[in-house]
């Protein structure tokens, strides 16, 4: 868990930048890709990530701009990416202006459980990483090149003249 606002902002900047790179790679055509008939589409997963930032953190009392139409994923990849960009920046500005380090220890009802704000921030990042991983699989199935996040992708290795591990 985080003990300072700056610790969160540093990690959030890294992780939200990675998420933004994934969302910026989506195309309108790729949004309907899904693993199986009863599962979320790539567009629904991207929209879920974009809207959860506000949905989750507004429960702590933070005030920042909410996305429009949280229930239904839009038809354009640009709308998803732009909505996330606004939400991620809004969260950073809200935390830096509305909380102090002491706010991280305050407990808030999160989905029927009492969580310290520091845990909520950790869960937000973990939640995003989880769904980003799902999206990367669907992006490959949709024929998109995935961005490197924690290291080179298969395509990066090949471009460097190296044989990727199988």
VMD Tcl script that draws the C-alpha trace (Angstrom):
set ca {
  {0.00 0.00 0.00}
  {1.05 3.58 -0.45}
  {2.30 5.75 2.40}
  {2.59 9.01 0.47}
  {0.61 10.68 -2.28}
  {3.82 11.07 -4.28}
  {4.49 7.31 -4.10}
  {1.09 6.69 -5.66}
  {1.49 9.41 -8.29}
  {4.86 7.99 -9.35}
  {3.46 4.49 -9.82}
  {0.17 5.74 -11.30}
  {2.06 7.78 -13.89}
  {3.95 4.67 -15.02}
  {0.96 2.33 -15.05}
  {-1.54 4.77 -16.54}
  {0.96 5.59 -19.30}
  {1.18 1.87 -20.10}
  {-2.60 1.57 -20.09}
  {-2.89 4.62 -22.31}
  {-0.48 3.06 -24.82}
  {-2.67 -0.05 -24.94}
  {-5.85 1.99 -25.42}
  {-4.22 4.21 -28.05}
  {-3.43 1.07 -30.07}
  {-7.07 0.02 -30.40}
  {-8.89 0.51 -33.69}
  {-12.61 0.85 -34.23}
  {-12.55 -2.51 -36.04}
  {-10.85 -4.25 -33.11}
  {-13.43 -3.21 -30.51}
  {-15.73 -6.18 -31.24}
  {-13.01 -8.81 -30.67}
  {-13.91 -11.23 -27.89}
  {-12.50 -14.52 -26.61}
  {-15.89 -16.30 -26.70}
  {-19.55 -15.34 -27.20}
  {-20.44 -14.64 -23.56}
  {-17.31 -12.63 -22.69}
  {-16.58 -8.91 -22.86}
  {-15.37 -7.44 -26.11}
  {-12.08 -5.60 -26.39}
  {-14.05 -2.35 -26.50}
  {-16.01 -3.26 -23.38}
  {-12.80 -4.06 -21.50}
  {-11.21 -0.77 -22.56}
  {-14.32 1.15 -21.55}
  {-14.43 -0.68 -18.23}
  {-10.87 0.43 -17.48}
  {-11.60 4.00 -18.58}
  {-14.72 4.36 -16.45}
  {-13.54 2.48 -13.36}
  {-11.04 5.21 -12.50}
  {-13.87 7.59 -11.60}
  {-16.33 4.94 -10.43}
  {-13.93 3.52 -7.87}
  {-12.18 6.66 -6.66}
  {-15.32 8.79 -6.41}
  {-16.39 6.35 -3.67}
  {-13.55 7.76 -1.56}
  {-14.98 11.26 -1.82}
  {-12.56 12.49 -4.48}
  {-14.18 14.93 -6.90}
  {-13.20 14.91 -10.57}
  {-14.90 14.72 -13.95}
  {-16.98 11.59 -14.55}
  {-17.14 10.02 -18.01}
  {-20.43 10.19 -19.86}
  {-22.37 7.00 -20.51}
  {-20.50 4.75 -18.12}
  {-22.74 1.75 -18.83}
  {-22.21 1.26 -22.56}
  {-18.93 1.14 -24.43}
  {-18.72 3.68 -27.25}
  {-18.25 2.70 -30.89}
  {-14.91 4.43 -31.33}
  {-11.48 3.56 -30.00}
  {-10.61 7.25 -29.83}
  {-13.47 7.91 -27.40}
  {-12.25 5.12 -25.11}
  {-8.64 6.32 -25.21}
  {-9.58 9.98 -24.72}
  {-11.93 9.15 -21.84}
  {-9.18 7.24 -20.07}
  {-6.69 10.06 -20.66}
  {-9.10 12.52 -19.02}
  {-9.91 10.18 -16.12}
  {-6.26 9.36 -15.37}
  {-5.25 13.03 -15.36}
  {-8.33 13.96 -13.34}
  {-7.50 11.38 -10.70}
  {-3.92 12.63 -10.38}
  {-5.03 16.25 -10.02}
  {-7.79 15.33 -7.54}
  {-5.50 13.32 -5.27}
  {-2.81 15.97 -5.29}
  {-5.25 18.78 -4.51}
  {-7.81 17.07 -2.25}
  {-5.80 14.60 -0.16}
  {-2.78 14.69 2.10}
  {-0.60 11.72 3.01}
  {-2.82 11.25 6.09}
  {-5.82 10.68 3.78}
  {-4.25 7.39 2.70}
  {-5.02 5.84 6.10}
  {-8.69 6.86 6.13}
  {-11.12 3.94 5.78}
  {-13.95 4.11 3.26}
  {-16.73 1.67 2.37}
  {-15.67 0.05 -0.89}
  {-18.24 -2.41 -2.18}
  {-19.34 -3.41 1.32}
  {-15.85 -3.60 2.84}
  {-13.89 -0.98 4.74}
  {-10.67 -0.21 2.88}
  {-8.01 2.35 3.67}
  {-7.62 4.76 0.75}
  {-4.12 3.41 0.18}
  {-5.58 -0.04 -0.50}
  {-8.15 1.41 -2.89}
  {-5.34 3.03 -4.88}
  {-3.44 -0.27 -4.97}
  {-6.55 -2.14 -6.08}
  {-7.20 0.40 -8.83}
  {-3.75 -0.20 -10.28}
  {-4.00 -3.99 -9.90}
  {-7.45 -3.96 -11.49}
  {-6.09 -2.04 -14.44}
  {-3.13 -4.37 -14.90}
  {-5.46 -7.38 -14.78}
  {-7.75 -6.08 -17.52}
  {-4.84 -4.72 -19.57}
  {-3.53 -8.29 -19.72}
  {-6.88 -9.54 -20.99}
  {-6.90 -6.81 -23.60}
  {-3.46 -7.71 -24.90}
  {-4.60 -11.26 -25.70}
  {-7.64 -9.91 -27.55}
  {-5.50 -7.33 -29.34}
  {-3.27 -10.10 -30.68}
  {-6.32 -12.05 -31.81}
  {-7.56 -8.90 -33.57}
  {-4.25 -8.59 -35.42}
  {-3.01 -5.52 -33.54}
  {0.58 -5.03 -32.55}
  {0.71 -4.74 -28.78}
  {2.95 -2.14 -27.16}
  {5.81 -3.18 -24.95}
  {4.93 -2.60 -21.34}
  {7.32 -4.34 -18.97}
  {9.71 -5.49 -21.66}
  {10.06 -6.11 -25.39}
  {7.30 -7.82 -27.35}
  {7.88 -10.64 -29.80}
  {7.85 -8.11 -32.62}
  {10.43 -5.96 -30.83}
  {12.80 -8.93 -30.51}
  {12.42 -9.81 -34.19}
  {13.06 -6.21 -35.25}
  {16.26 -6.29 -33.21}
  {17.36 -9.37 -35.14}
  {16.96 -11.63 -32.14}
  {15.04 -14.87 -31.82}
  {12.26 -14.51 -29.26}
  {11.87 -17.28 -26.71}
  {8.93 -19.56 -27.33}
}
mol new
graphics top color blue
foreach p $ca { graphics top sphere $p radius 0.5 }
foreach p [lrange $ca 0 end-1] q [lrange $ca 1 end] { graphics top cylinder $p $q radius 0.2 }
display resetview
